[in-house]
Amino acid sequence: MEEWTSADIIRKAKKLMIEKGHTYYQSRKLDRVPKEAVEEYSCYIKKLKQIRQKQTAPHYSGL
């Protein structure tokens, strides 16, 4: 399981906001993002973890 610092989460959320066209978040000095961006990013991470768990889950043939 990966661990993130708040700086990592903010960096990823800023990238998400920039991809959506909010160029304001390109500033290196800006260290704040809307909570919605953090929530969206954390939902993305949860879904990614679920997919990875399904891919690594053992498959039984039912025999």
MARFI-867040 format. One record per atom (N, C-alpha, C): atom name; residue in one letter; y negated, x negated, z. Coordinates in nm, 3 decimals, padded with zeros to 5 digits. Example, Ala and Ser with C-alpha at 12.3 -4.5 7.8 and 13.67 -1.06 7.14 Angstrom:
<kenu><atom>N</atom><rest>A</rest><y>00.569</y><x>-01.319</x><z>00.780</z></kenu>
<kenu><atom>CA</atom><rest>A</rest><y>00.450</y><x>-01.230</x><z>00.780</z></kenu>
<kenu><atom>C</atom><rest>A</rest><y>00.330</y><x>-01.320</x><z>00.780</z></kenu>
<kenu><atom>N</atom><rest>S</rest><y>00.225</y><x>-01.285</x><z>00.708</z></kenu>
<kenu><atom>CA</atom><rest>S</rest><y>00.106</y><x>-01.367</x><z>00.714</z></kenu>
<kenu><atom>C</atom><rest>S</rest><y>-00.003</y><x>-01.290</x><z>00.787</z></kenu>
//
This chain:
<kenu><atom>N</atom><rest>M</rest><y>00.118</y><x>-00.084</x><z>00.000</z></kenu>
<kenu><atom>CA</atom><rest>M</rest><y>00.000</y><x>00.000</x><z>00.000</z></kenu>
<kenu><atom>C</atom><rest>M</rest><y>-00.124</y><x>-00.089</x><z>00.000</z></kenu>
<kenu><atom>N</atom><rest>E</rest><y>-00.217</y><x>-00.055</x><z>-00.087</z></kenu>
<kenu><atom>CA</atom><rest>E</rest><y>-00.339</y><x>-00.133</x><z>-00.096</z></kenu>
<kenu><atom>C</atom><rest>E</rest><y>-00.440</y><x>-00.086</x><z>00.007</z></kenu>
<kenu><atom>N</atom><rest>E</rest><y>-00.524</y><x>-00.179</x><z>00.050</z></kenu>
<kenu><atom>CA</atom><rest>E</rest><y>-00.632</y><x>-00.144</x><z>00.141</z></kenu>
<kenu><atom>C</atom><rest>E</rest><y>-00.764</y><x>-00.181</x><z>00.073</z></kenu>
<kenu><atom>N</atom><rest>W</rest><y>-00.864</y><x>-00.101</x><z>00.099</z></kenu>
<kenu><atom>CA</atom><rest>W</rest><y>-00.994</y><x>-00.125</x><z>00.040</z></kenu>
<kenu><atom>C</atom><rest>W</rest><y>-01.100</y><x>-00.132</x><z>00.148</z></kenu>
<kenu><atom>N</atom><rest>T</rest><y>-01.202</y><x>-00.208</x><z>00.119</z></kenu>
<kenu><atom>CA</atom><rest>T</rest><y>-01.317</y><x>-00.210</x><z>00.207</z></kenu>
<kenu><atom>C</atom><rest>T</rest><y>-01.417</y><x>-00.109</x><z>00.154</z></kenu>
<kenu><atom>N</atom><rest>S</rest><y>-01.515</y><x>-00.077</x><z>00.233</z></kenu>
<kenu><atom>CA</atom><rest>S</rest><y>-01.616</y><x>00.018</x><z>00.187</z></kenu>
<kenu><atom>C</atom><rest>S</rest><y>-01.690</y><x>-00.036</x><z>00.065</z></kenu>
<kenu><atom>N</atom><rest>A</rest><y>-01.709</y><x>-00.168</x><z>00.060</z></kenu>
<kenu><atom>CA</atom><rest>A</rest><y>-01.777</y><x>-00.227</x><z>-00.056</z></kenu>
<kenu><atom>C</atom><rest>A</rest><y>-01.695</y><x>-00.205</x><z>-00.184</z></kenu>
<kenu><atom>N</atom><rest>D</rest><y>-01.563</y><x>-00.216</x><z>-00.174</z></kenu>
<kenu><atom>CA</atom><rest>D</rest><y>-01.477</y><x>-00.191</x><z>-00.290</z></kenu>
<kenu><atom>C</atom><rest>D</rest><y>-01.489</y><x>-00.048</x><z>-00.338</z></kenu>
<kenu><atom>N</atom><rest>I</rest><y>-01.489</y><x>00.045</x><z>-00.244</z></kenu>
<kenu><atom>CA</atom><rest>I</rest><y>-01.497</y><x>00.187</x><z>-00.278</z></kenu>
<kenu><atom>C</atom><rest>I</rest><y>-01.632</y><x>00.218</x><z>-00.342</z></kenu>
<kenu><atom>N</atom><rest>I</rest><y>-01.739</y><x>00.163</x><z>-00.286</z></kenu>
<kenu><atom>CA</atom><rest>I</rest><y>-01.872</y><x>00.185</x><z>-00.343</z></kenu>
<kenu><atom>C</atom><rest>I</rest><y>-01.880</y><x>00.126</x><z>-00.483</z></kenu>
<kenu><atom>N</atom><rest>R</rest><y>-01.825</y><x>00.009</x><z>-00.503</z></kenu>
<kenu><atom>CA</atom><rest>R</rest><y>-01.827</y><x>-00.056</x><z>-00.635</z></kenu>
<kenu><atom>C</atom><rest>R</rest><y>-01.756</y><x>00.030</x><z>-00.738</z></kenu>
<kenu><atom>N</atom><rest>K</rest><y>-01.639</y><x>00.084</x><z>-00.702</z></kenu>
<kenu><atom>CA</atom><rest>K</rest><y>-01.563</y><x>00.168</x><z>-00.794</z></kenu>
<kenu><atom>C</atom><rest>K</rest><y>-01.635</y><x>00.300</x><z>-00.821</z></kenu>
<kenu><atom>N</atom><rest>A</rest><y>-01.696</y><x>00.356</x><z>-00.717</z></kenu>
<kenu><atom>CA</atom><rest>A</rest><y>-01.770</y><x>00.482</x><z>-00.734</z></kenu>
<kenu><atom>C</atom><rest>A</rest><y>-01.894</y><x>00.460</x><z>-00.822</z></kenu>
<kenu><atom>N</atom><rest>K</rest><y>-01.960</y><x>00.345</x><z>-00.806</z></kenu>
<kenu><atom>CA</atom><rest>K</rest><y>-02.075</y><x>00.313</x><z>-00.892</z></kenu>
<kenu><atom>C</atom><rest>K</rest><y>-02.029</y><x>00.303</x><z>-01.037</z></kenu>
<kenu><atom>N</atom><rest>K</rest><y>-01.916</y><x>00.239</x><z>-01.060</z></kenu>
<kenu><atom>CA</atom><rest>K</rest><y>-01.863</y><x>00.227</x><z>-01.196</z></kenu>
<kenu><atom>C</atom><rest>K</rest><y>-01.836</y><x>00.365</x><z>-01.255</z></kenu>
<kenu><atom>N</atom><rest>L</rest><y>-01.782</y><x>00.453</x><z>-01.174</z></kenu>
<kenu><atom>CA</atom><rest>L</rest><y>-01.756</y><x>00.590</x><z>-01.218</z></kenu>
<kenu><atom>C</atom><rest>L</rest><y>-01.886</y><x>00.660</x><z>-01.256</z></kenu>
<kenu><atom>N</atom><rest>M</rest><y>-01.989</y><x>00.644</x><z>-01.175</z></kenu>
<kenu><atom>CA</atom><rest>M</rest><y>-02.118</y><x>00.707</x><z>-01.203</z></kenu>
<kenu><atom>C</atom><rest>M</rest><y>-02.180</y><x>00.650</x><z>-01.331</z></kenu>
<kenu><atom>N</atom><rest>I</rest><y>-02.167</y><x>00.521</x><z>-01.352</z></kenu>
<kenu><atom>CA</atom><rest>I</rest><y>-02.221</y><x>00.458</x><z>-01.473</z></kenu>
<kenu><atom>C</atom><rest>I</rest><y>-02.148</y><x>00.511</x><z>-01.596</z></kenu>
<kenu><atom>N</atom><rest>E</rest><y>-02.015</y><x>00.525</x><z>-01.585</z></kenu>
<kenu><atom>CA</atom><rest>E</rest><y>-01.936</y><x>00.578</x><z>-01.697</z></kenu>
<kenu><atom>C</atom><rest>E</rest><y>-01.978</y><x>00.721</x><z>-01.732</z></kenu>
<kenu><atom>N</atom><rest>K</rest><y>-02.028</y><x>00.794</x><z>-01.633</z></kenu>
<kenu><atom>CA</atom><rest>K</rest><y>-02.074</y><x>00.930</x><z>-01.657</z></kenu>
<kenu><atom>C</atom><rest>K</rest><y>-02.217</y><x>00.934</x><z>-01.713</z></kenu>
<kenu><atom>N</atom><rest>G</rest><y>-02.278</y><x>00.816</x><z>-01.730</z></kenu>
<kenu><atom>CA</atom><rest>G</rest><y>-02.411</y><x>00.810</x><z>-01.790</z></kenu>
<kenu><atom>C</atom><rest>G</rest><y>-02.525</y><x>00.795</x><z>-01.692</z></kenu>
<kenu><atom>N</atom><rest>H</rest><y>-02.496</y><x>00.777</x><z>-01.565</z></kenu>
<kenu><atom>CA</atom><rest>H</rest><y>-02.601</y><x>00.760</x><z>-01.464</z></kenu>
<kenu><atom>C</atom><rest>H</rest><y>-02.634</y><x>00.611</x><z>-01.451</z></kenu>
<kenu><atom>N</atom><rest>T</rest><y>-02.720</y><x>00.562</x><z>-01.540</z></kenu>
<kenu><atom>CA</atom><rest>T</rest><y>-02.751</y><x>00.419</x><z>-01.546</z></kenu>
<kenu><atom>C</atom><rest>T</rest><y>-02.825</y><x>00.369</x><z>-01.422</z></kenu>
<kenu><atom>N</atom><rest>Y</rest><y>-02.879</y><x>00.458</x><z>-01.344</z></kenu>
<kenu><atom>CA</atom><rest>Y</rest><y>-02.947</y><x>00.423</x><z>-01.219</z></kenu>
<kenu><atom>C</atom><rest>Y</rest><y>-02.856</y><x>00.338</x><z>-01.130</z></kenu>
<kenu><atom>N</atom><rest>Y</rest><y>-02.727</y><x>00.361</x><z>-01.137</z></kenu>
<kenu><atom>CA</atom><rest>Y</rest><y>-02.631</y><x>00.293</x><z>-01.050</z></kenu>
<kenu><atom>C</atom><rest>Y</rest><y>-02.592</y><x>00.155</x><z>-01.101</z></kenu>
<kenu><atom>N</atom><rest>Q</rest><y>-02.656</y><x>00.107</x><z>-01.209</z></kenu>
<kenu><atom>CA</atom><rest>Q</rest><y>-02.629</y><x>-00.028</x><z>-01.258</z></kenu>
<kenu><atom>C</atom><rest>Q</rest><y>-02.696</y><x>-00.134</x><z>-01.173</z></kenu>
<kenu><atom>N</atom><rest>S</rest><y>-02.788</y><x>-00.096</x><z>-01.090</z></kenu>
<kenu><atom>CA</atom><rest>S</rest><y>-02.859</y><x>-00.192</x><z>-01.005</z></kenu>
<kenu><atom>C</atom><rest>S</rest><y>-02.763</y><x>-00.262</x><z>-00.909</z></kenu>
<kenu><atom>N</atom><rest>R</rest><y>-02.769</y><x>-00.394</x><z>-00.907</z></kenu>
<kenu><atom>CA</atom><rest>R</rest><y>-02.681</y><x>-00.471</x><z>-00.817</z></kenu>
<kenu><atom>C</atom><rest>R</rest><y>-02.720</y><x>-00.453</x><z>-00.671</z></kenu>
<kenu><atom>N</atom><rest>K</rest><y>-02.846</y><x>-00.424</x><z>-00.646</z></kenu>
<kenu><atom>CA</atom><rest>K</rest><y>-02.894</y><x>-00.411</x><z>-00.508</z></kenu>
<kenu><atom>C</atom><rest>K</rest><y>-02.862</y><x>-00.274</x><z>-00.448</z></kenu>
<kenu><atom>N</atom><rest>L</rest><y>-02.833</y><x>-00.178</x><z>-00.532</z></kenu>
<kenu><atom>CA</atom><rest>L</rest><y>-02.805</y><x>-00.044</x><z>-00.485</z></kenu>
<kenu><atom>C</atom><rest>L</rest><y>-02.665</y><x>-00.040</x><z>-00.424</z></kenu>
<kenu><atom>N</atom><rest>D</rest><y>-02.656</y><x>00.000</x><z>-00.299</z></kenu>
<kenu><atom>CA</atom><rest>D</rest><y>-02.526</y><x>00.006</x><z>-00.232</z></kenu>
<kenu><atom>C</atom><rest>D</rest><y>-02.496</y><x>00.145</x><z>-00.176</z></kenu>
<kenu><atom>N</atom><rest>R</rest><y>-02.547</y><x>00.244</x><z>-00.245</z></kenu>
<kenu><atom>CA</atom><rest>R</rest><y>-02.522</y><x>00.383</x><z>-00.206</z></kenu>
<kenu><atom>C</atom><rest>R</rest><y>-02.479</y><x>00.462</x><z>-00.328</z></kenu>
<kenu><atom>N</atom><rest>V</rest><y>-02.388</y><x>00.555</x><z>-00.304</z></kenu>
<kenu><atom>CA</atom><rest>V</rest><y>-02.342</y><x>00.645</x><z>-00.410</z></kenu>
<kenu><atom>C</atom><rest>V</rest><y>-02.329</y><x>00.785</x><z>-00.351</z></kenu>
<kenu><atom>N</atom><rest>P</rest><y>-02.332</y><x>00.887</x><z>-00.435</z></kenu>
<kenu><atom>CA</atom><rest>P</rest><y>-02.314</y><x>01.022</x><z>-00.383</z></kenu>
<kenu><atom>C</atom><rest>P</rest><y>-02.173</y><x>01.039</x><z>-00.325</z></kenu>
<kenu><atom>N</atom><rest>K</rest><y>-02.161</y><x>01.118</x><z>-00.220</z></kenu>
<kenu><atom>CA</atom><rest>K</rest><y>-02.029</y><x>01.137</x><z>-00.159</z></kenu>
<kenu><atom>C</atom><rest>K</rest><y>-01.931</y><x>01.200</x><z>-00.258</z></kenu>
<kenu><atom>N</atom><rest>E</rest><y>-01.983</y><x>01.275</x><z>-00.352</z></kenu>
<kenu><atom>CA</atom><rest>E</rest><y>-01.897</y><x>01.337</x><z>-00.453</z></kenu>
<kenu><atom>C</atom><rest>E</rest><y>-01.827</y><x>01.231</x><z>-00.538</z></kenu>
<kenu><atom>N</atom><rest>A</rest><y>-01.897</y><x>01.121</x><z>-00.565</z></kenu>
<kenu><atom>CA</atom><rest>A</rest><y>-01.838</y><x>01.013</x><z>-00.643</z></kenu>
<kenu><atom>C</atom><rest>A</rest><y>-01.725</y><x>00.946</x><z>-00.565</z></kenu>
<kenu><atom>N</atom><rest>V</rest><y>-01.745</y><x>00.928</x><z>-00.436</z></kenu>
<kenu><atom>CA</atom><rest>V</rest><y>-01.641</y><x>00.869</x><z>-00.351</z></kenu>
<kenu><atom>C</atom><rest>V</rest><y>-01.522</y><x>00.964</x><z>-00.341</z></kenu>
<kenu><atom>N</atom><rest>E</rest><y>-01.550</y><x>01.094</x><z>-00.326</z></kenu>
<kenu><atom>CA</atom><rest>E</rest><y>-01.443</y><x>01.193</x><z>-00.319</z></kenu>
<kenu><atom>C</atom><rest>E</rest><y>-01.363</y><x>01.196</x><z>-00.449</z></kenu>
<kenu><atom>N</atom><rest>E</rest><y>-01.433</y><x>01.192</x><z>-00.561</z></kenu>
<kenu><atom>CA</atom><rest>E</rest><y>-01.366</y><x>01.193</x><z>-00.691</z></kenu>
<kenu><atom>C</atom><rest>E</rest><y>-01.278</y><x>01.069</x><z>-00.707</z></kenu>
<kenu><atom>N</atom><rest>Y</rest><y>-01.332</y><x>00.954</x><z>-00.667</z></kenu>
<kenu><atom>CA</atom><rest>Y</rest><y>-01.255</y><x>00.831</x><z>-00.677</z></kenu>
<kenu><atom>C</atom><rest>Y</rest><y>-01.134</y><x>00.834</x><z>-00.585</z></kenu>
<kenu><atom>N</atom><rest>S</rest><y>-01.150</y><x>00.885</x><z>-00.463</z></kenu>
<kenu><atom>CA</atom><rest>S</rest><y>-01.037</y><x>00.890</x><z>-00.370</z></kenu>
<kenu><atom>C</atom><rest>S</rest><y>-00.929</y><x>00.988</x><z>-00.418</z></kenu>
<kenu><atom>N</atom><rest>C</rest><y>-00.968</y><x>01.096</x><z>-00.482</z></kenu>
<kenu><atom>CA</atom><rest>C</rest><y>-00.870</y><x>01.189</x><z>-00.540</z></kenu>
<kenu><atom>C</atom><rest>C</rest><y>-00.794</y><x>01.121</x><z>-00.653</z></kenu>
<kenu><atom>N</atom><rest>Y</rest><y>-00.864</y><x>01.041</x><z>-00.731</z></kenu>
<kenu><atom>CA</atom><rest>Y</rest><y>-00.800</y><x>00.966</x><z>-00.839</z></kenu>
<kenu><atom>C</atom><rest>Y</rest><y>-00.694</y><x>00.871</x><z>-00.781</z></kenu>
<kenu><atom>N</atom><rest>I</rest><y>-00.729</y><x>00.802</x><z>-00.673</z></kenu>
<kenu><atom>CA</atom><rest>I</rest><y>-00.636</y><x>00.707</x><z>-00.610</z></kenu>
<kenu><atom>C</atom><rest>I</rest><y>-00.514</y><x>00.780</x><z>-00.556</z></kenu>
<kenu><atom>N</atom><rest>K</rest><y>-00.535</y><x>00.896</x><z>-00.492</z></kenu>
<kenu><atom>CA</atom><rest>K</rest><y>-00.422</y><x>00.974</x><z>-00.440</z></kenu>
<kenu><atom>C</atom><rest>K</rest><y>-00.328</y><x>01.016</x><z>-00.551</z></kenu>
<kenu><atom>N</atom><rest>K</rest><y>-00.381</y><x>01.062</x><z>-00.662</z></kenu>
<kenu><atom>CA</atom><rest>K</rest><y>-00.298</y><x>01.103</x><z>-00.775</z></kenu>
<kenu><atom>C</atom><rest>K</rest><y>-00.222</y><x>00.984</x><z>-00.831</z></kenu>
<kenu><atom>N</atom><rest>L</rest><y>-00.288</y><x>00.871</x><z>-00.841</z></kenu>
<kenu><atom>CA</atom><rest>L</rest><y>-00.224</y><x>00.750</x><z>-00.891</z></kenu>
<kenu><atom>C</atom><rest>L</rest><y>-00.108</y><x>00.707</x><z>-00.801</z></kenu>
<kenu><atom>N</atom><rest>K</rest><y>-00.128</y><x>00.716</x><z>-00.669</z></kenu>
<kenu><atom>CA</atom><rest>K</rest><y>-00.021</y><x>00.681</x><z>-00.575</z></kenu>
<kenu><atom>C</atom><rest>K</rest><y>00.097</y><x>00.776</x><z>-00.589</z></kenu>
<kenu><atom>N</atom><rest>Q</rest><y>00.069</y><x>00.904</x><z>-00.608</z></kenu>
<kenu><atom>CA</atom><rest>Q</rest><y>00.177</y><x>01.002</x><z>-00.624</z></kenu>
<kenu><atom>C</atom><rest>Q</rest><y>00.258</y><x>00.973</x><z>-00.750</z></kenu>
<kenu><atom>N</atom><rest>I</rest><y>00.190</y><x>00.937</x><z>-00.857</z></kenu>
<kenu><atom>CA</atom><rest>I</rest><y>00.259</y><x>00.904</x><z>-00.981</z></kenu>
<kenu><atom>C</atom><rest>I</rest><y>00.347</y><x>00.781</x><z>-00.961</z></kenu>
<kenu><atom>N</atom><rest>R</rest><y>00.293</y><x>00.681</x><z>-00.895</z></kenu>
<kenu><atom>CA</atom><rest>R</rest><y>00.370</y><x>00.558</x><z>-00.870</z></kenu>
<kenu><atom>C</atom><rest>R</rest><y>00.492</y><x>00.586</x><z>-00.783</z></kenu>
<kenu><atom>N</atom><rest>Q</rest><y>00.477</y><x>00.673</x><z>-00.684</z></kenu>
<kenu><atom>CA</atom><rest>Q</rest><y>00.590</y><x>00.707</x><z>-00.597</z></kenu>
<kenu><atom>C</atom><rest>Q</rest><y>00.699</y><x>00.778</x><z>-00.676</z></kenu>
<kenu><atom>N</atom><rest>K</rest><y>00.660</y><x>00.866</x><z>-00.766</z></kenu>
<kenu><atom>CA</atom><rest>K</rest><y>00.759</y><x>00.937</x><z>-00.848</z></kenu>
<kenu><atom>C</atom><rest>K</rest><y>00.832</y><x>00.841</x><z>-00.940</z></kenu>
<kenu><atom>N</atom><rest>Q</rest><y>00.760</y><x>00.741</x><z>-00.991</z></kenu>
<kenu><atom>CA</atom><rest>Q</rest><y>00.821</y><x>00.645</x><z>-01.082</z></kenu>
<kenu><atom>C</atom><rest>Q</rest><y>00.919</y><x>00.553</x><z>-01.010</z></kenu>
<kenu><atom>N</atom><rest>T</rest><y>00.894</y><x>00.525</x><z>-00.882</z></kenu>
<kenu><atom>CA</atom><rest>T</rest><y>00.980</y><x>00.434</x><z>-00.807</z></kenu>
<kenu><atom>C</atom><rest>T</rest><y>01.085</y><x>00.506</x><z>-00.724</z></kenu>
<kenu><atom>N</atom><rest>A</rest><y>01.083</y><x>00.639</x><z>-00.721</z></kenu>
<kenu><atom>CA</atom><rest>A</rest><y>01.180</y><x>00.716</x><z>-00.644</z></kenu>
<kenu><atom>C</atom><rest>A</rest><y>01.319</y><x>00.700</x><z>-00.706</z></kenu>
<kenu><atom>N</atom><rest>P</rest><y>01.424</y><x>00.686</x><z>-00.622</z></kenu>
<kenu><atom>CA</atom><rest>P</rest><y>01.558</y><x>00.671</x><z>-00.676</z></kenu>
<kenu><atom>C</atom><rest>P</rest><y>01.603</y><x>00.800</x><z>-00.746</z></kenu>
<kenu><atom>N</atom><rest>H</rest><y>01.672</y><x>00.784</x><z>-00.856</z></kenu>
<kenu><atom>CA</atom><rest>H</rest><y>01.721</y><x>00.896</x><z>-00.933</z></kenu>
<kenu><atom>C</atom><rest>H</rest><y>01.870</y><x>00.912</x><z>-00.908</z></kenu>
<kenu><atom>N</atom><rest>Y</rest><y>01.912</y><x>01.029</x><z>-00.868</z></kenu>
<kenu><atom>CA</atom><rest>Y</rest><y>02.052</y><x>01.056</x><z>-00.843</z></kenu>
<kenu><atom>C</atom><rest>Y</rest><y>02.109</y><x>01.139</x><z>-00.957</z></kenu>
<kenu><atom>N</atom><rest>S</rest><y>02.228</y><x>01.107</x><z>-00.997</z></kenu>
<kenu><atom>CA</atom><rest>S</rest><y>02.289</y><x>01.177</x><z>-01.109</z></kenu>
<kenu><atom>C</atom><rest>S</rest><y>02.353</y><x>01.308</x><z>-01.068</z></kenu>
<kenu><atom>N</atom><rest>G</rest><y>02.364</y><x>01.332</x><z>-00.937</z></kenu>
<kenu><atom>CA</atom><rest>G</rest><y>02.421</y><x>01.458</x><z>-00.890</z></kenu>
<kenu><atom>C</atom><rest>G</rest><y>02.574</y><x>01.458</x><z>-00.887</z></kenu>
<kenu><atom>N</atom><rest>L</rest><y>02.635</y><x>01.343</x><z>-00.904</z></kenu>
<kenu><atom>CA</atom><rest>L</rest><y>02.783</y><x>01.336</x><z>-00.901</z></kenu>
<kenu><atom>C</atom><rest>L</rest><y>02.836</y><x>01.329</x><z>-00.762</z></kenu>
//
